[in-house]
């Protein structure tokens, strides 16, 4: 699922063998809401279009909740309406 992909962005905070905590779930939910991924979050990543998949990867980066995010052409595969 796309949400599981986004969850991978939080493992830098908890480690690969640890469980996600409430604040991790909150960061994931916040990132999904900010980027409008909610309607795709329960779909398999393989079923997403190129733009939807790109958005899921971008949300993974947002979920990391870093003070600075440097991206190169983050909207390259997004649909025109989703290119903020």
PDB file with SEQRES, HELIX, SHEET and CRYST1 records, atoms N, CA, C and O in Angstrom:
SEQRES   1 A   84  UNK UNK UNK UNK UNK UNK UNK UNK UNK UNK UNK UNK UNK          
SEQRES   2 A   84  UNK UNK UNK UNK UNK UNK UNK UNK UNK UNK UNK UNK UNK          
SEQRES   3 A   84  UNK UNK UNK UNK UNK UNK UNK UNK UNK UNK UNK UNK UNK          
SEQRES   4 A   84  UNK UNK UNK UNK UNK UNK UNK UNK UNK UNK UNK UNK UNK          
SEQRES   5 A   84  UNK UNK UNK UNK UNK UNK UNK UNK UNK UNK UNK UNK UNK          
SEQRES   6 A   84  UNK UNK UNK UNK UNK UNK UNK UNK UNK UNK UNK UNK UNK          
SEQRES   7 A   84  UNK UNK UNK UNK UNK UNK                                      
HELIX    1 AA1 UNK A    2  UNK A    7  1                                   6    
HELIX    2 AA2 UNK A    8  UNK A   10  5                                   3    
HELIX    3 AA3 UNK A   11  UNK A   14  1                                   4    
HELIX    4 AA4 UNK A   22  UNK A   35  1                                  14    
HELIX    5 AA5 UNK A   45  UNK A   47  5                                   3    
HELIX    6 AA6 UNK A   50  UNK A   63  1                                  14    
HELIX    7 AA7 UNK A   80  UNK A   82  5                                   3    
CRYST1    1.000    1.000    1.000  90.00  90.00  90.00 P 1           1          
ATOM      1  N   UNK A   1       0.829  -1.182   0.000  1.00  0.00           N  
ATOM      2  CA  UNK A   1       0.000   0.000   0.000  1.00  0.00           C  
ATOM      3  C   UNK A   1       0.879   1.253   0.000  1.00  0.00           C  
ATOM      4  O   UNK A   1       2.017   1.245   0.469  1.00  0.00           O  
ATOM      5  N   UNK A   2       0.310   2.321  -0.540  1.00  0.00           N  
ATOM      6  CA  UNK A   2       1.055   3.579  -0.586  1.00  0.00           C  
ATOM      7  C   UNK A   2       1.378   4.074   0.819  1.00  0.00           C  
ATOM      8  O   UNK A   2       2.444   4.648   1.043  1.00  0.00           O  
ATOM      9  N   UNK A   3       0.467   3.857   1.769  1.00  0.00           N  
ATOM     10  CA  UNK A   3       0.733   4.295   3.146  1.00  0.00           C  
ATOM     11  C   UNK A   3       1.956   3.568   3.708  1.00  0.00           C  
ATOM     12  O   UNK A   3       2.753   4.174   4.424  1.00  0.00           O  
ATOM     13  N   UNK A   4       2.112   2.294   3.399  1.00  0.00           N  
ATOM     14  CA  UNK A   4       3.274   1.545   3.880  1.00  0.00           C  
ATOM     15  C   UNK A   4       4.561   2.127   3.319  1.00  0.00           C  
ATOM     16  O   UNK A   4       5.584   2.158   4.003  1.00  0.00           O  
ATOM     17  N   UNK A   5       4.511   2.588   2.071  1.00  0.00           N  
ATOM     18  CA  UNK A   5       5.680   3.238   1.484  1.00  0.00           C  
ATOM     19  C   UNK A   5       6.014   4.505   2.274  1.00  0.00           C  
ATOM     20  O   UNK A   5       7.174   4.748   2.607  1.00  0.00           O  
ATOM     21  N   UNK A   6       4.999   5.302   2.567  1.00  0.00           N  
ATOM     22  CA  UNK A   6       5.212   6.546   3.313  1.00  0.00           C  
ATOM     23  C   UNK A   6       5.770   6.246   4.705  1.00  0.00           C  
ATOM     24  O   UNK A   6       6.612   6.990   5.206  1.00  0.00           O  
ATOM     25  N   UNK A   7       5.314   5.176   5.325  1.00  0.00           N  
ATOM     26  CA  UNK A   7       5.804   4.801   6.656  1.00  0.00           C  
ATOM     27  C   UNK A   7       7.311   4.587   6.669  1.00  0.00           C  
ATOM     28  O   UNK A   7       7.956   4.793   7.697  1.00  0.00           O  
ATOM     29  N   UNK A   8       7.873   4.180   5.549  1.00  0.00           N  
ATOM     30  CA  UNK A   8       9.318   3.950   5.482  1.00  0.00           C  
ATOM     31  C   UNK A   8      10.103   5.214   5.814  1.00  0.00           C  
ATOM     32  O   UNK A   8      11.235   5.134   6.291  1.00  0.00           O  
ATOM     33  N   UNK A   9       9.515   6.371   5.566  1.00  0.00           N  
ATOM     34  CA  UNK A   9      10.179   7.632   5.865  1.00  0.00           C  
ATOM     35  C   UNK A   9      10.377   7.868   7.352  1.00  0.00           C  
ATOM     36  O   UNK A   9      11.199   8.701   7.732  1.00  0.00           O  
ATOM     37  N   UNK A  10       9.650   7.163   8.201  1.00  0.00           N  
ATOM     38  CA  UNK A  10       9.772   7.369   9.647  1.00  0.00           C  
ATOM     39  C   UNK A  10      10.790   6.448  10.308  1.00  0.00           C  
ATOM     40  O   UNK A  10      11.132   6.661  11.472  1.00  0.00           O  
ATOM     41  N   UNK A  11      11.280   5.442   9.610  1.00  0.00           N  
ATOM     42  CA  UNK A  11      12.200   4.503  10.246  1.00  0.00           C  
ATOM     43  C   UNK A  11      13.553   5.119  10.588  1.00  0.00           C  
ATOM     44  O   UNK A  11      14.302   4.550  11.381  1.00  0.00           O  
ATOM     45  N   UNK A  12      13.874   6.260  10.008  1.00  0.00           N  
ATOM     46  CA  UNK A  12      15.103   6.965  10.415  1.00  0.00           C  
ATOM     47  C   UNK A  12      14.981   7.460  11.855  1.00  0.00           C  
ATOM     48  O   UNK A  12      15.989   7.655  12.534  1.00  0.00           O  
ATOM     49  N   UNK A  13      13.752   7.662  12.319  1.00  0.00           N  
ATOM     50  CA  UNK A  13      13.519   8.150  13.684  1.00  0.00           C  
ATOM     51  C   UNK A  13      13.453   7.015  14.706  1.00  0.00           C  
ATOM     52  O   UNK A  13      13.767   7.219  15.878  1.00  0.00           O  
ATOM     53  N   UNK A  14      13.047   5.818  14.268  1.00  0.00           N  
ATOM     54  CA  UNK A  14      12.841   4.727  15.229  1.00  0.00           C  
ATOM     55  C   UNK A  14      13.776   3.543  15.026  1.00  0.00           C  
ATOM     56  O   UNK A  14      13.917   2.711  15.922  1.00  0.00           O  
ATOM     57  N   UNK A  15      14.411   3.455  13.876  1.00  0.00           N  
ATOM     58  CA  UNK A  15      15.279   2.318  13.580  1.00  0.00           C  
ATOM     59  C   UNK A  15      14.512   1.231  12.850  1.00  0.00           C  
ATOM     60  O   UNK A  15      13.289   1.157  12.965  1.00  0.00           O  
ATOM     61  N   UNK A  16      15.207   0.387  12.102  1.00  0.00           N  
ATOM     62  CA  UNK A  16      14.549  -0.595  11.240  1.00  0.00           C  
ATOM     63  C   UNK A  16      13.810  -1.708  11.986  1.00  0.00           C  
ATOM     64  O   UNK A  16      12.899  -2.310  11.417  1.00  0.00           O  
ATOM     65  N   UNK A  17      14.164  -1.995  13.213  1.00  0.00           N  
ATOM     66  CA  UNK A  17      13.530  -3.095  13.933  1.00  0.00           C  
ATOM     67  C   UNK A  17      12.548  -2.620  15.001  1.00  0.00           C  
ATOM     68  O   UNK A  17      12.025  -3.431  15.764  1.00  0.00           O  
ATOM     69  N   UNK A  18      12.298  -1.332  15.060  1.00  0.00           N  
ATOM     70  CA  UNK A  18      11.401  -0.780  16.073  1.00  0.00           C  
ATOM     71  C   UNK A  18      10.008  -0.552  15.489  1.00  0.00           C  
ATOM     72  O   UNK A  18       9.819  -0.514  14.274  1.00  0.00           O  
ATOM     73  N   UNK A  19       9.054  -0.405  16.381  1.00  0.00           N  
ATOM     74  CA  UNK A  19       7.673  -0.142  15.984  1.00  0.00           C  
ATOM     75  C   UNK A  19       7.456   1.368  15.876  1.00  0.00           C  
ATOM     76  O   UNK A  19       8.056   2.152  16.611  1.00  0.00           O  
ATOM     77  N   UNK A  20       6.586   1.756  14.944  1.00  0.00           N  
ATOM     78  CA  UNK A  20       6.222   3.156  14.842  1.00  0.00           C  
ATOM     79  C   UNK A  20       5.395   3.552  16.056  1.00  0.00           C  
ATOM     80  O   UNK A  20       4.595   2.763  16.559  1.00  0.00           O  
ATOM     81  N   UNK A  21       5.592   4.764  16.517  1.00  0.00           N  
ATOM     82  CA  UNK A  21       4.871   5.273  17.684  1.00  0.00           C  
ATOM     83  C   UNK A  21       3.763   6.220  17.239  1.00  0.00           C  
ATOM     84  O   UNK A  21       3.615   6.506  16.051  1.00  0.00           O  
ATOM     85  N   UNK A  22       2.996   6.695  18.194  1.00  0.00           N  
ATOM     86  CA  UNK A  22       1.885   7.589  17.899  1.00  0.00           C  
ATOM     87  C   UNK A  22       2.351   8.830  17.147  1.00  0.00           C  
ATOM     88  O   UNK A  22       1.696   9.257  16.196  1.00  0.00           O  
ATOM     89  N   UNK A  23       3.479   9.419  17.561  1.00  0.00           N  
ATOM     90  CA  UNK A  23       3.950  10.628  16.877  1.00  0.00           C  
ATOM     91  C   UNK A  23       4.390  10.337  15.447  1.00  0.00           C  
ATOM     92  O   UNK A  23       4.336  11.218  14.588  1.00  0.00           O  
ATOM     93  N   UNK A  24       4.832   9.091  15.185  1.00  0.00           N  
ATOM     94  CA  UNK A  24       5.168   8.709  13.814  1.00  0.00           C  
ATOM     95  C   UNK A  24       3.901   8.631  12.969  1.00  0.00           C  
ATOM     96  O   UNK A  24       3.867   9.121  11.840  1.00  0.00           O  
ATOM     97  N   UNK A  25       2.861   8.012  13.524  1.00  0.00           N  
ATOM     98  CA  UNK A  25       1.581   7.935  12.808  1.00  0.00           C  
ATOM     99  C   UNK A  25       1.022   9.331  12.537  1.00  0.00           C  
ATOM    100  O   UNK A  25       0.461   9.585  11.471  1.00  0.00           O  
ATOM    101  N   UNK A  26       1.179  10.224  13.498  1.00  0.00           N  
ATOM    102  CA  UNK A  26       0.706  11.600  13.315  1.00  0.00           C  
ATOM    103  C   UNK A  26       1.481  12.300  12.204  1.00  0.00           C  
ATOM    104  O   UNK A  26       0.888  13.024  11.403  1.00  0.00           O  
ATOM    105  N   UNK A  27       2.787  12.097  12.143  1.00  0.00           N  
ATOM    106  CA  UNK A  27       3.607  12.703  11.082  1.00  0.00           C  
ATOM    107  C   UNK A  27       3.217  12.138   9.723  1.00  0.00           C  
ATOM    108  O   UNK A  27       3.164  12.874   8.737  1.00  0.00           O  
ATOM    109  N   UNK A  28       2.946  10.849   9.662  1.00  0.00           N  
ATOM    110  CA  UNK A  28       2.523  10.208   8.413  1.00  0.00           C  
ATOM    111  C   UNK A  28       1.179  10.762   7.975  1.00  0.00           C  
ATOM    112  O   UNK A  28       1.008  11.131   6.812  1.00  0.00           O  
ATOM    113  N   UNK A  29       0.220  10.825   8.897  1.00  0.00           N  
ATOM    114  CA  UNK A  29      -1.106  11.354   8.573  1.00  0.00           C  
ATOM    115  C   UNK A  29      -1.019  12.797   8.095  1.00  0.00           C  
ATOM    116  O   UNK A  29      -1.700  13.176   7.142  1.00  0.00           O  
ATOM    117  N   UNK A  30      -0.183  13.611   8.754  1.00  0.00           N  
ATOM    118  CA  UNK A  30      -0.025  15.017   8.390  1.00  0.00           C  
ATOM    119  C   UNK A  30       0.553  15.142   6.975  1.00  0.00           C  
ATOM    120  O   UNK A  30       0.079  15.957   6.184  1.00  0.00           O  
ATOM    121  N   UNK A  31       1.563  14.347   6.658  1.00  0.00           N  
ATOM    122  CA  UNK A  31       2.187  14.400   5.334  1.00  0.00           C  
ATOM    123  C   UNK A  31       1.203  13.955   4.251  1.00  0.00           C  
ATOM    124  O   UNK A  31       1.135  14.559   3.180  1.00  0.00           O  
ATOM    125  N   UNK A  32       0.443  12.899   4.536  1.00  0.00           N  
ATOM    126  CA  UNK A  32      -0.551  12.412   3.578  1.00  0.00           C  
ATOM    127  C   UNK A  32      -1.606  13.485   3.315  1.00  0.00           C  
ATOM    128  O   UNK A  32      -2.013  13.694   2.172  1.00  0.00           O  
ATOM    129  N   UNK A  33      -2.043  14.158   4.367  1.00  0.00           N  
ATOM    130  CA  UNK A  33      -3.049  15.203   4.210  1.00  0.00           C  
ATOM    131  C   UNK A  33      -2.496  16.401   3.444  1.00  0.00           C  
ATOM    132  O   UNK A  33      -3.164  16.930   2.556  1.00  0.00           O  
ATOM    133  N   UNK A  34      -1.277  16.833   3.781  1.00  0.00           N  
ATOM    134  CA  UNK A  34      -0.672  17.990   3.116  1.00  0.00           C  
ATOM    135  C   UNK A  34      -0.535  17.782   1.614  1.00  0.00           C  
ATOM    136  O   UNK A  34      -0.736  18.713   0.834  1.00  0.00           O  
ATOM    137  N   UNK A  35      -0.197  16.575   1.212  1.00  0.00           N  
ATOM    138  CA  UNK A  35       0.058  16.303  -0.206  1.00  0.00           C  
ATOM    139  C   UNK A  35      -1.156  15.728  -0.928  1.00  0.00           C  
ATOM    140  O   UNK A  35      -1.081  15.444  -2.123  1.00  0.00           O  
ATOM    141  N   UNK A  36      -2.261  15.555  -0.229  1.00  0.00           N  
ATOM    142  CA  UNK A  36      -3.464  15.047  -0.886  1.00  0.00           C  
ATOM    143  C   UNK A  36      -3.355  13.605  -1.328  1.00  0.00           C  
ATOM    144  O   UNK A  36      -3.908  13.231  -2.362  1.00  0.00           O  
ATOM    145  N   UNK A  37      -2.649  12.788  -0.563  1.00  0.00           N  
ATOM    146  CA  UNK A  37      -2.475  11.377  -0.923  1.00  0.00           C  
ATOM    147  C   UNK A  37      -3.581  10.491  -0.342  1.00  0.00           C  
ATOM    148  O   UNK A  37      -3.620   9.294  -0.625  1.00  0.00           O  
ATOM    149  N   UNK A  38      -4.471  11.058   0.457  1.00  0.00           N  
ATOM    150  CA  UNK A  38      -5.466  10.280   1.174  1.00  0.00           C  
ATOM    151  C   UNK A  38      -6.272   9.320   0.316  1.00  0.00           C  
ATOM    152  O   UNK A  38      -6.561   8.205   0.750  1.00  0.00           O  
ATOM    153  N   UNK A  39      -6.637   9.723  -0.884  1.00  0.00           N  
ATOM    154  CA  UNK A  39      -7.457   8.834  -1.723  1.00  0.00           C  
ATOM    155  C   UNK A  39      -6.666   7.688  -2.326  1.00  0.00           C  
ATOM    156  O   UNK A  39      -7.248   6.751  -2.873  1.00  0.00           O  
ATOM    157  N   UNK A  40      -5.348   7.754  -2.232  1.00  0.00           N  
ATOM    158  CA  UNK A  40      -4.499   6.684  -2.765  1.00  0.00           C  
ATOM    159  C   UNK A  40      -3.826   5.842  -1.693  1.00  0.00           C  
ATOM    160  O   UNK A  40      -3.240   4.809  -2.013  1.00  0.00           O  
ATOM    161  N   UNK A  41      -3.892   6.249  -0.436  1.00  0.00           N  
ATOM    162  CA  UNK A  41      -3.051   5.642   0.595  1.00  0.00           C  
ATOM    163  C   UNK A  41      -3.300   4.155   0.806  1.00  0.00           C  
ATOM    164  O   UNK A  41      -2.412   3.462   1.302  1.00  0.00           O  
ATOM    165  N   UNK A  42      -4.460   3.642   0.453  1.00  0.00           N  
ATOM    166  CA  UNK A  42      -4.745   2.220   0.660  1.00  0.00           C  
ATOM    167  C   UNK A  42      -4.631   1.410  -0.625  1.00  0.00           C  
ATOM    168  O   UNK A  42      -5.008   0.239  -0.657  1.00  0.00           O  
ATOM    169  N   UNK A  43      -4.123   2.016  -1.666  1.00  0.00           N  
ATOM    170  CA  UNK A  43      -3.918   1.299  -2.929  1.00  0.00           C  
ATOM    171  C   UNK A  43      -2.499   0.755  -2.990  1.00  0.00           C  
ATOM    172  O   UNK A  43      -1.573   1.333  -2.421  1.00  0.00           O  
ATOM    173  N   UNK A  44      -2.340  -0.364  -3.685  1.00  0.00           N  
ATOM    174  CA  UNK A  44      -1.009  -0.906  -3.917  1.00  0.00           C  
ATOM    175  C   UNK A  44      -0.216   0.068  -4.778  1.00  0.00           C  
ATOM    176  O   UNK A  44      -0.748   0.640  -5.729  1.00  0.00           O  
ATOM    177  N   UNK A  45       1.034   0.252  -4.449  1.00  0.00           N  
ATOM    178  CA  UNK A  45       1.878   1.182  -5.199  1.00  0.00           C  
ATOM    179  C   UNK A  45       1.939   0.787  -6.668  1.00  0.00           C  
ATOM    180  O   UNK A  45       2.007   1.654  -7.540  1.00  0.00           O  
ATOM    181  N   UNK A  46       1.917  -0.507  -6.950  1.00  0.00           N  
ATOM    182  CA  UNK A  46       1.976  -0.979  -8.334  1.00  0.00           C  
ATOM    183  C   UNK A  46       0.764  -0.562  -9.163  1.00  0.00           C  
ATOM    184  O   UNK A  46       0.835  -0.560 -10.392  1.00  0.00           O  
ATOM    185  N   UNK A  47      -0.345  -0.209  -8.515  1.00  0.00           N  
ATOM    186  CA  UNK A  47      -1.549   0.179  -9.247  1.00  0.00           C  
ATOM    187  C   UNK A  47      -1.645   1.686  -9.445  1.00  0.00           C  
ATOM    188  O   UNK A  47      -2.574   2.155 -10.102  1.00  0.00           O  
ATOM    189  N   UNK A  48      -0.719   2.448  -8.900  1.00  0.00           N  
ATOM    190  CA  UNK A  48      -0.749   3.898  -9.024  1.00  0.00           C  
ATOM    191  C   UNK A  48      -0.182   4.337 -10.365  1.00  0.00           C  
ATOM    192  O   UNK A  48       0.693   3.679 -10.928  1.00  0.00           O  
ATOM    193  N   UNK A  49      -0.687   5.453 -10.869  1.00  0.00           N  
ATOM    194  CA  UNK A  49      -0.117   6.029 -12.084  1.00  0.00           C  
ATOM    195  C   UNK A  49       1.266   6.591 -11.749  1.00  0.00           C  
ATOM    196  O   UNK A  49       1.648   6.654 -10.580  1.00  0.00           O  
ATOM    197  N   UNK A  50       2.001   6.993 -12.761  1.00  0.00           N  
ATOM    198  CA  UNK A  50       3.332   7.550 -12.525  1.00  0.00           C  
ATOM    199  C   UNK A  50       3.289   8.769 -11.619  1.00  0.00           C  
ATOM    200  O   UNK A  50       4.133   8.913 -10.734  1.00  0.00           O  
ATOM    201  N   UNK A  51       2.315   9.648 -11.830  1.00  0.00           N  
ATOM    202  CA  UNK A  51       2.194  10.843 -11.001  1.00  0.00           C  
ATOM    203  C   UNK A  51       1.782  10.530  -9.575  1.00  0.00           C  
ATOM    204  O   UNK A  51       2.278  11.143  -8.630  1.00  0.00           O  
ATOM    205  N   UNK A  52       0.862   9.565  -9.418  1.00  0.00           N  
ATOM    206  CA  UNK A  52       0.443   9.156  -8.080  1.00  0.00           C  
ATOM    207  C   UNK A  52       1.596   8.515  -7.324  1.00  0.00           C  
ATOM    208  O   UNK A  52       1.775   8.752  -6.130  1.00  0.00           O  
ATOM    209  N   UNK A  53       2.370   7.705  -8.023  1.00  0.00           N  
ATOM    210  CA  UNK A  53       3.531   7.056  -7.400  1.00  0.00           C  
ATOM    211  C   UNK A  53       4.575   8.094  -6.997  1.00  0.00           C  
ATOM    212  O   UNK A  53       5.165   7.998  -5.922  1.00  0.00           O  
ATOM    213  N   UNK A  54       4.801   9.081  -7.856  1.00  0.00           N  
ATOM    214  CA  UNK A  54       5.744  10.150  -7.540  1.00  0.00           C  
ATOM    215  C   UNK A  54       5.282  10.911  -6.299  1.00  0.00           C  
ATOM    216  O   UNK A  54       6.087  11.276  -5.443  1.00  0.00           O  
ATOM    217  N   UNK A  55       3.982  11.143  -6.220  1.00  0.00           N  
ATOM    218  CA  UNK A  55       3.441  11.834  -5.051  1.00  0.00           C  
ATOM    219  C   UNK A  55       3.668  11.023  -3.784  1.00  0.00           C  
ATOM    220  O   UNK A  55       4.002  11.585  -2.740  1.00  0.00           O  
ATOM    221  N   UNK A  56       3.488   9.703  -3.864  1.00  0.00           N  
ATOM    222  CA  UNK A  56       3.709   8.834  -2.695  1.00  0.00           C  
ATOM    223  C   UNK A  56       5.162   8.929  -2.233  1.00  0.00           C  
ATOM    224  O   UNK A  56       5.420   8.994  -1.031  1.00  0.00           O  
ATOM    225  N   UNK A  57       6.105   8.939  -3.161  1.00  0.00           N  
ATOM    226  CA  UNK A  57       7.519   9.059  -2.790  1.00  0.00           C  
ATOM    227  C   UNK A  57       7.806  10.427  -2.177  1.00  0.00           C  
ATOM    228  O   UNK A  57       8.606  10.543  -1.249  1.00  0.00           O  
ATOM    229  N   UNK A  58       7.152  11.455  -2.698  1.00  0.00           N  
ATOM    230  CA  UNK A  58       7.330  12.795  -2.139  1.00  0.00           C  
ATOM    231  C   UNK A  58       6.769  12.848  -0.714  1.00  0.00           C  
ATOM    232  O   UNK A  58       7.362  13.474   0.164  1.00  0.00           O  
ATOM    233  N   UNK A  59       5.629  12.192  -0.485  1.00  0.00           N  
ATOM    234  CA  UNK A  59       5.030  12.165   0.850  1.00  0.00           C  
ATOM    235  C   UNK A  59       5.941  11.408   1.819  1.00  0.00           C  
ATOM    236  O   UNK A  59       6.026  11.772   2.992  1.00  0.00           O  
ATOM    237  N   UNK A  60       6.617  10.366   1.346  1.00  0.00           N  
ATOM    238  CA  UNK A  60       7.598   9.663   2.180  1.00  0.00           C  
ATOM    239  C   UNK A  60       8.635  10.664   2.697  1.00  0.00           C  
ATOM    240  O   UNK A  60       8.993  10.643   3.874  1.00  0.00           O  
ATOM    241  N   UNK A  61       9.110  11.532   1.814  1.00  0.00           N  
ATOM    242  CA  UNK A  61      10.095  12.540   2.225  1.00  0.00           C  
ATOM    243  C   UNK A  61       9.486  13.536   3.207  1.00  0.00           C  
ATOM    244  O   UNK A  61      10.142  13.926   4.174  1.00  0.00           O  
ATOM    245  N   UNK A  62       8.240  13.954   2.974  1.00  0.00           N  
ATOM    246  CA  UNK A  62       7.578  14.868   3.904  1.00  0.00           C  
ATOM    247  C   UNK A  62       7.395  14.232   5.281  1.00  0.00           C  
ATOM    248  O   UNK A  62       7.533  14.906   6.302  1.00  0.00           O  
ATOM    249  N   UNK A  63       7.090  12.953   5.308  1.00  0.00           N  
ATOM    250  CA  UNK A  63       6.848  12.251   6.576  1.00  0.00           C  
ATOM    251  C   UNK A  63       8.112  12.188   7.432  1.00  0.00           C  
ATOM    252  O   UNK A  63       8.026  11.990   8.644  1.00  0.00           O  
ATOM    253  N   UNK A  64       9.279  12.353   6.820  1.00  0.00           N  
ATOM    254  CA  UNK A  64      10.523  12.344   7.591  1.00  0.00           C  
ATOM    255  C   UNK A  64      10.596  13.540   8.517  1.00  0.00           C  
ATOM    256  O   UNK A  64      11.356  13.540   9.485  1.00  0.00           O  
ATOM    257  N   UNK A  65       9.801  14.566   8.219  1.00  0.00           N  
ATOM    258  CA  UNK A  65       9.697  15.741   9.085  1.00  0.00           C  
ATOM    259  C   UNK A  65      11.064  16.372   9.342  1.00  0.00           C  
ATOM    260  O   UNK A  65      11.417  16.690  10.477  1.00  0.00           O  
ATOM    261  N   UNK A  66      11.817  16.543   8.268  1.00  0.00           N  
ATOM    262  CA  UNK A  66      13.138  17.153   8.371  1.00  0.00           C  
ATOM    263  C   UNK A  66      13.020  18.682   8.267  1.00  0.00           C  
ATOM    264  O   UNK A  66      12.061  19.179   7.675  1.00  0.00           O  
ATOM    265  N   UNK A  67      13.958  19.419   8.820  1.00  0.00           N  
ATOM    266  CA  UNK A  67      13.878  20.874   8.744  1.00  0.00           C  
ATOM    267  C   UNK A  67      14.138  21.411   7.334  1.00  0.00           C  
ATOM    268  O   UNK A  67      13.762  22.541   7.022  1.00  0.00           O  
ATOM    269  N   UNK A  68      14.771  20.617   6.495  1.00  0.00           N  
ATOM    270  CA  UNK A  68      15.092  21.057   5.144  1.00  0.00           C  
ATOM    271  C   UNK A  68      14.924  19.889   4.192  1.00  0.00           C  
ATOM    272  O   UNK A  68      15.394  18.785   4.464  1.00  0.00           O  
ATOM    273  N   UNK A  69      14.257  20.131   3.081  1.00  0.00           N  
ATOM    274  CA  UNK A  69      14.040  19.098   2.074  1.00  0.00           C  
ATOM    275  C   UNK A  69      14.491  19.658   0.735  1.00  0.00           C  
ATOM    276  O   UNK A  69      13.916  20.626   0.238  1.00  0.00           O  
ATOM    277  N   UNK A  70      15.515  19.054   0.152  1.00  0.00           N  
ATOM    278  CA  UNK A  70      16.040  19.494  -1.130  1.00  0.00           C  
ATOM    279  C   UNK A  70      15.631  18.466  -2.171  1.00  0.00           C  
ATOM    280  O   UNK A  70      15.957  17.286  -2.050  1.00  0.00           O  
ATOM    281  N   UNK A  71      14.916  18.918  -3.190  1.00  0.00           N  
ATOM    282  CA  UNK A  71      14.445  18.003  -4.231  1.00  0.00           C  
ATOM    283  C   UNK A  71      14.798  18.569  -5.593  1.00  0.00           C  
ATOM    284  O   UNK A  71      14.910  19.782  -5.772  1.00  0.00           O  
ATOM    285  N   UNK A  72      14.967  17.684  -6.535  1.00  0.00           N  
ATOM    286  CA  UNK A  72      15.220  18.080  -7.901  1.00  0.00           C  
ATOM    287  C   UNK A  72      14.040  17.673  -8.761  1.00  0.00           C  
ATOM    288  O   UNK A  72      13.753  16.484  -8.897  1.00  0.00           O  
ATOM    289  N   UNK A  73      13.367  18.627  -9.334  1.00  0.00           N  
ATOM    290  CA  UNK A  73      12.194  18.402 -10.163  1.00  0.00           C  
ATOM    291  C   UNK A  73      11.181  17.470  -9.491  1.00  0.00           C  
ATOM    292  O   UNK A  73      10.872  16.406 -10.027  1.00  0.00           O  
ATOM    293  N   UNK A  74      10.660  17.865  -8.317  1.00  0.00           N  
ATOM    294  CA  UNK A  74       9.742  16.994  -7.575  1.00  0.00           C  
ATOM    295  C   UNK A  74       8.406  16.791  -8.262  1.00  0.00           C  
ATOM    296  O   UNK A  74       7.649  15.898  -7.882  1.00  0.00           O  
ATOM    297  N   UNK A  75       8.098  17.604  -9.270  1.00  0.00           N  
ATOM    298  CA  UNK A  75       6.794  17.490  -9.925  1.00  0.00           C  
ATOM    299  C   UNK A  75       6.892  16.834 -11.300  1.00  0.00           C  
ATOM    300  O   UNK A  75       5.943  16.908 -12.081  1.00  0.00           O  
ATOM    301  N   UNK A  76       7.997  16.205 -11.604  1.00  0.00           N  
ATOM    302  CA  UNK A  76       8.253  15.717 -12.960  1.00  0.00           C  
ATOM    303  C   UNK A  76       7.177  14.775 -13.510  1.00  0.00           C  
ATOM    304  O   UNK A  76       6.851  14.868 -14.693  1.00  0.00           O  
ATOM    305  N   UNK A  77       6.619  13.880 -12.706  1.00  0.00           N  
ATOM    306  CA  UNK A  77       5.622  12.935 -13.206  1.00  0.00           C  
ATOM    307  C   UNK A  77       4.215  13.233 -12.700  1.00  0.00           C  
ATOM    308  O   UNK A  77       3.296  12.446 -12.931  1.00  0.00           O  
ATOM    309  N   UNK A  78       4.037  14.359 -12.014  1.00  0.00           N  
ATOM    310  CA  UNK A  78       2.720  14.686 -11.472  1.00  0.00           C  
ATOM    311  C   UNK A  78       1.799  15.209 -12.563  1.00  0.00           C  
ATOM    312  O   UNK A  78       2.248  15.818 -13.534  1.00  0.00           O  
ATOM    313  N   UNK A  79       0.503  14.962 -12.390  1.00  0.00           N  
ATOM    314  CA  UNK A  79      -0.484  15.528 -13.285  1.00  0.00           C  
ATOM    315  C   UNK A  79      -0.429  17.048 -13.138  1.00  0.00           C  
ATOM    316  O   UNK A  79      -0.029  17.558 -12.092  1.00  0.00           O  
ATOM    317  N   UNK A  80      -0.828  17.767 -14.178  1.00  0.00           N  
ATOM    318  CA  UNK A  80      -0.731  19.222 -14.175  1.00  0.00           C  
ATOM    319  C   UNK A  80      -1.452  19.828 -12.969  1.00  0.00           C  
ATOM    320  O   UNK A  80      -0.946  20.778 -12.371  1.00  0.00           O  
ATOM    321  N   UNK A  81      -2.621  19.301 -12.600  1.00  0.00           N  
ATOM    322  CA  UNK A  81      -3.374  19.833 -11.478  1.00  0.00           C  
ATOM    323  C   UNK A  81      -2.694  19.634 -10.136  1.00  0.00           C  
ATOM    324  O   UNK A  81      -2.997  20.346  -9.178  1.00  0.00           O  
ATOM    325  N   UNK A  82      -1.776  18.674 -10.053  1.00  0.00           N  
ATOM    326  CA  UNK A  82      -1.098  18.370  -8.790  1.00  0.00           C  
ATOM    327  C   UNK A  82       0.251  19.061  -8.666  1.00  0.00           C  
ATOM    328  O   UNK A  82       0.898  18.973  -7.622  1.00  0.00           O  
ATOM    329  N   UNK A  83       0.675  19.738  -9.703  1.00  0.00           N  
ATOM    330  CA  UNK A  83       1.970  20.432  -9.661  1.00  0.00           C  
ATOM    331  C   UNK A  83       1.774  21.776  -8.982  1.00  0.00           C  
ATOM    332  O   UNK A  83       1.399  22.749  -9.636  1.00  0.00           O  
ATOM    333  N   UNK A  84       2.021  21.846  -7.685  1.00  0.00           N  
ATOM    334  CA  UNK A  84       1.746  23.040  -6.918  1.00  0.00           C  
ATOM    335  C   UNK A  84       2.692  24.107  -7.294  1.00  0.00           C  
ATOM    336  O   UNK A  84       2.626  25.210  -6.752  1.00  0.00           O  
TER     337      UNK A  84                                                      
END                                                                             
